[in-house]
Amino acid sequence: MMQLENELFFRTETISLQELTAAVVDDLYELLTQYHVTLEYTVESDFTVHRCNRSLLFTLVYNLATNAIKYNHPGGQVHLLGQPAPSGQGYLLEVHDTGPGIACAQLPYNSRSCNAERPGEPAHSGIGLAMAWTIAELHQIFISVDSHKGVGSSFRLLFPNVPRF
């Protein structure tokens, strides 16, 4: 985390978001089987991310997707959806699950809307979500989450057309 916070990673790569998300999906199949969760994957039109670190962006999307699987219920669903932002100002990538939701106290920062709890859930550090927020900030990706008890959580990543650094 300290390397992330001190920006000790180079952001010199240009990547296809469609290829990145396909690589994440390929790595999820064993976990999906283990947790008896299904995945819907739809990424409309490709989007190129400039001046980024592919490894960090992979970690960002992978962390959100694996959390959506692990904290779901057997027979639950995860949706990984990508599309041009309605505002035309970038690309929107969403990870949505049908799990029990997330307690507000477990979400980093204030860009959240929730009313959920996870009763009986094993304790965990929440480092994955904190890392996701840090990676998003490093790449000037706006991240937001909506979580509702018994309905699930939606994490939205808004990738800007051109990063401002």
C-alpha positions in Angstrom: 0.0 0.0 0.0 2.8 2.4 0.8 4.2 2.0 -2.7 0.8 2.9 -4.1 0.3 5.9 -1.8 3.8 7.2 -2.7 3.1 6.7 -6.4 6.1 4.4 -6.9 4.6 2.7 -9.9 5.1 3.8 -13.5 2.0 4.8 -15.5 3.5 4.5 -19.0 1.3 1.8 -20.6 -1.7 2.0 -22.9 -4.2 -0.8 -22.6 -7.4 -2.1 -24.0 -10.0 -2.2 -21.3 -11.8 -5.0 -23.1 -8.6 -7.1 -23.1 -8.0 -6.3 -19.4 -11.4 -7.3 -18.3 -11.3 -10.5 -20.4 -8.1 -11.4 -18.6 -9.7 -10.8 -15.2 -12.7 -13.0 -16.2 -10.4 -15.8 -17.3 -8.8 -15.8 -13.8 -12.2 -15.9 -12.1 -13.6 -19.3 -13.3 -12.2 -21.4 -10.5 -13.4 -19.0 -7.8 -16.9 -18.8 -9.4 -17.1 -22.6 -9.3 -15.8 -22.8 -5.7 -18.5 -20.3 -4.5 -21.3 -21.5 -6.8 -21.7 -18.0 -8.3 -22.4 -17.2 -11.9 -20.9 -14.3 -13.9 -22.5 -12.1 -16.6 -19.8 -10.4 -18.6 -20.6 -7.7 -21.1 -18.2 -5.0 -22.2 -19.6 -2.9 -25.0 -17.1 -1.3 -27.4 -13.5 -1.1 -26.5 -11.9 1.7 -24.5 -8.3 2.6 -24.5 -6.7 3.6 -21.2 -3.6 5.8 -21.6 -0.8 6.5 -19.2 -1.7 3.7 -16.8 -0.1 0.7 -15.1 -1.7 -2.5 -16.4 -0.8 -4.5 -13.4 -2.5 -2.1 -11.0 -5.7 -1.8 -13.1 -5.9 -5.6 -13.3 -5.6 -5.7 -9.5 -8.3 -3.0 -9.2 -10.9 -4.9 -11.3 -9.8 -8.3 -10.0 -10.2 -7.2 -6.3 -13.7 -5.8 -6.9 -14.8 -9.0 -8.9 -13.4 -11.5 -6.3 -15.0 -9.6 -3.5 -18.3 -9.8 -5.4 -17.9 -13.5 -5.7 -16.6 -14.3 -2.2 -19.2 -12.2 -0.4 -22.1 -13.4 -2.4 -24.4 -16.4 -1.7 -24.5 -19.8 -3.4 -26.5 -19.4 -6.6 -25.7 -15.6 -6.6 -24.7 -13.6 -9.6 -21.9 -11.2 -10.4 -22.3 -8.7 -13.3 -19.2 -7.2 -15.0 -20.6 -4.6 -17.3 -18.7 -2.0 -19.4 -20.1 0.8 -21.7 -19.3 4.3 -22.8 -20.3 6.7 -20.1 -23.7 8.3 -20.7 -22.1 11.7 -20.4 -19.6 10.9 -23.2 -16.8 11.7 -20.8 -15.1 8.3 -20.6 -16.1 4.8 -20.0 -18.1 3.2 -17.2 -17.2 -0.2 -15.8 -19.4 -1.7 -13.2 -19.1 -4.7 -10.9 -22.5 -5.6 -9.4 -23.3 -8.5 -7.1 -26.5 -10.1 -5.6 -24.9 -10.6 -2.2 -26.0 -9.3 1.2 -24.5 -5.8 0.7 -21.7 -4.1 2.6 -21.8 -2.2 5.9 -21.1 1.5 5.4 -18.3 1.3 8.0 -16.4 -1.2 5.8 -16.3 1.2 2.8 -13.4 3.5 2.4 -14.0 7.2 1.9 -17.3 9.0 1.4 -18.2 8.2 -2.2 -20.8 5.6 -1.1 -24.5 5.0 -0.6 -25.4 2.1 1.5 -27.7 0.6 4.2 -26.3 -2.9 4.3 -24.8 -5.2 6.9 -23.2 -8.6 6.7 -24.3 -10.5 9.8 -22.3 -13.6 10.7 -19.6 -12.7 8.1 -16.1 -13.6 9.1 -13.9 -10.7 10.0 -11.6 -9.3 7.3 -9.3 -6.4 7.0 -10.9 -4.6 4.0 -7.5 -4.0 2.5 -8.7 -5.0 -0.9 -11.3 -2.2 -1.0 -8.8 0.3 0.3 -6.3 -0.8 -2.4 -9.0 -0.5 -5.0 -9.7 3.1 -4.0 -6.0 4.0 -4.0 -5.4 2.5 -7.4 -8.4 4.3 -8.8 -7.2 7.6 -7.4 -3.7 7.1 -8.8 -5.2 6.7 -12.3 -7.8 9.5 -11.8 -10.7 7.0 -12.1 -13.8 8.0 -10.2 -15.0 5.1 -8.1 -18.4 5.0 -6.4 -20.4 2.3 -4.7 -24.0 1.7 -3.9 -24.9 -1.1 -1.4 -28.3 -2.1 -0.2 -29.1 -4.8 2.4 -30.3 -8.0 0.8 -29.9 -6.6 -2.8 -26.2 -6.4 -3.2 -23.5 -3.9 -4.1 -22.5 -2.0 -7.3 -19.0 -0.6 -7.7 -18.7 1.8 -10.6 -15.5 2.9 -12.2 -15.6 6.0 -14.4 -12.4 6.0 -16.6 -11.7 9.5 -17.9 -11.2 10.0 -21.7 -7.8 11.5 -21.0 -6.0 11.4 -17.7 -5.0 14.8 -16.3 -1.4 14.0 -15.1 
